[in-house]
Amino acid sequence: MEAEFVSRSQKKRAVEELQKLGAALVDLAPAQLDAMDIPVELLAAVREAQRITSHEARRRQVQLIGKIMRKVDPEPVRAALAGVAGQSAAARVRHKRLEDWRSRLIGDDGALTAFASEHPGADLQALRTLIRNARKEIAESKPPRAQRELFRILRESLGD
C-alpha cells in the first residue's frame, strides 16, 4: 500500500490556504470570535494579531496563526466563518428591505396603505408624522433626523 504522492507545490498551497483562513479570523470583530468554538491557542494568537499595529509584526503573527491552523481541524473554523458571512449577507438583505420601504414611504403616498395592509400592527399616525417630517427635511436640506427615526420605526414594525 503506497502513500499518495503530494507535491511540494500542493503542500505549499494547503499551508497558504490555512494561513488565509487564519487571517480571515483576524479580520473578525471580537464578539464574532467569542461566538466561535475555536481552540484556545488559536484564539490567543488571533487576539494578539488584532492587537499588533506594525505591518511586519502582524504578517509574522498571521504566519504563526497558519502554523497553529495546521495542528487543528480547519473544518469547524471554515463552518464558523461561513456562518458569519451568511449572517452578514442576511443582515444586508434586511437592511436593504428597510431602506426600500423607507424610500417608498417618503416618495409615494400610496405606499403607506400598502405597508399598513402588510403590517397591521404598525403605528400609522407616527409613520404619517415621520413621513411628513422626512419629506420636509429633504426639501429643506436638513439633517435626516426624521428619516432615521422612520427607519427605526420600520425596523421595529418589521421585527428586525
C-alpha positions in Angstrom: 0.0 0.0 0.0 1.7 3.2 -1.2 1.1 6.6 0.2 -0.3 9.1 -2.3 2.4 11.5 -3.6 1.8 15.1 -2.6 4.0 17.6 -4.5 5.8 20.4 -2.7 3.5 22.9 -4.5 0.4 21.2 -3.3 1.7 21.3 0.3 2.5 25.0 0.0 -1.0 25.7 -1.4 -2.5 23.9 1.5 -0.4 25.8 4.0 -1.3 29.1 2.3 -5.0 28.3 2.4 -4.8 27.6 6.1 -2.9 30.9 6.6 -5.6 32.7 4.7 -8.3 31.1 6.8 -6.4 32.2 9.9 -6.1 35.8 8.5 -9.9 35.8 8.0 -10.2 35.2 11.7 -8.1 38.2 12.4 -10.5 40.4 10.5 -13.5 39.4 12.6 -14.9 41.5 15.4 -14.2 40.3 19.0 -17.8 39.4 19.6 -17.8 37.2 16.5 -14.7 35.5 17.7 -16.2 34.9 21.1 -19.2 33.2 19.5 -16.9 30.7 17.6 -15.8 27.5 19.1 -12.1 27.6 18.3 -9.1 26.2 20.2 -7.7 28.5 23.0 -4.2 28.6 21.5 -5.6 29.8 18.1 -7.9 32.3 19.8 -5.0 33.8 21.7 -2.9 34.1 18.6 -5.7 35.8 16.7 -6.3 38.2 19.5 -2.6 39.0 19.6 -2.6 39.7 15.8 -5.6 42.0 16.2 -3.6 44.0 18.8 -0.5 44.4 16.7 -0.2 47.5 14.6 3.1 47.0 12.9 2.7 45.6 9.4 5.7 43.3 9.6 4.9 42.0 13.1 1.3 41.4 12.1 2.5 39.4 9.0 4.7 37.2 11.2 1.8 36.7 13.6 -0.5 35.6 10.8 2.2 33.1 9.7 2.1 31.8 13.3 -1.7 31.5 13.1 -1.2 29.5 9.9 1.2 27.2 11.7 -1.3 26.7 14.6 -4.1 26.1 12.0 -2.0 23.1 10.7 -2.4 21.5 14.1 -6.2 21.9 14.4 -9.1 20.7 12.3 -9.9 23.5 9.9 -13.4 22.4 9.1 -15.1 23.9 12.2 -13.3 27.2 11.6 -14.4 27.2 7.9 -18.0 26.4 9.0 -17.9 29.2 11.6 -16.6 31.7 9.1 -19.2 30.7 6.6 -21.9 31.2 9.3 -20.6 34.7 9.9 -20.6 35.5 6.2 -24.2 34.2 6.0 -25.3 36.4 8.9 -23.7 39.4 7.3 -25.5 38.6 4.0 -28.8 38.2 5.7 -28.3 41.5 7.6 -27.6 43.3 4.3 -30.8 41.9 2.9 -32.8 43.0 5.9 -31.2 46.5 5.8 -31.9 46.8 2.1 -35.6 45.9 2.6 -35.9 48.5 5.3 -34.3 51.2 3.1 -36.6 50.3 0.3 -39.7 50.7 2.5 -38.4 54.0 3.8 -37.8 55.3 0.2 -41.2 54.1 -0.9 -43.0 55.7 2.0 -41.2 59.0 1.6 -41.7 59.0 -2.2 -45.2 57.6 -2.6 -48.4 58.4 -0.8 -49.9 55.1 -1.6 -47.0 53.2 0.0 -48.3 53.8 3.5 -51.6 52.0 2.6 -49.6 49.0 1.2 -47.4 49.0 4.3 -50.5 49.1 6.6 -52.1 46.2 4.8 -48.9 44.1 5.1 -48.2 45.1 8.8 -51.5 45.7 10.6 -49.8 46.3 14.0 -47.8 49.4 12.8 -48.4 52.8 14.3 -49.8 54.6 11.3 -50.1 58.0 12.9 -46.4 58.0 13.9 -45.5 56.9 10.4 -47.5 59.6 8.8 -45.9 62.3 11.0 -42.4 60.9 10.3 -43.0 60.7 6.6 -44.2 64.3 6.5 -41.2 65.4 8.6 -38.8 63.4 6.4 -40.2 65.0 3.2 -39.8 68.4 4.8 -36.2 67.6 5.8 -35.3 66.6 2.3 -36.9 69.7 0.8 -35.1 72.0 3.2 -31.8 70.0 3.0 -31.8 69.5 6.8 -30.1 66.7 8.7 -32.0 63.3 8.3 -33.4 63.1 11.9 -36.9 62.1 10.9 -35.6 59.7 8.2 -33.5 57.9 10.8 -36.5 57.7 13.2 -38.7 56.4 10.3 -36.0 53.7 9.7 -36.0 52.8 13.4 -39.8 52.5 13.5 -39.9 50.4 10.3 -37.3 48.1 11.8 -39.5 47.6 14.9 -42.6 47.1 12.8 -41.0 44.5 10.6 -39.5 42.7 13.6 -35.9 43.1 12.5 
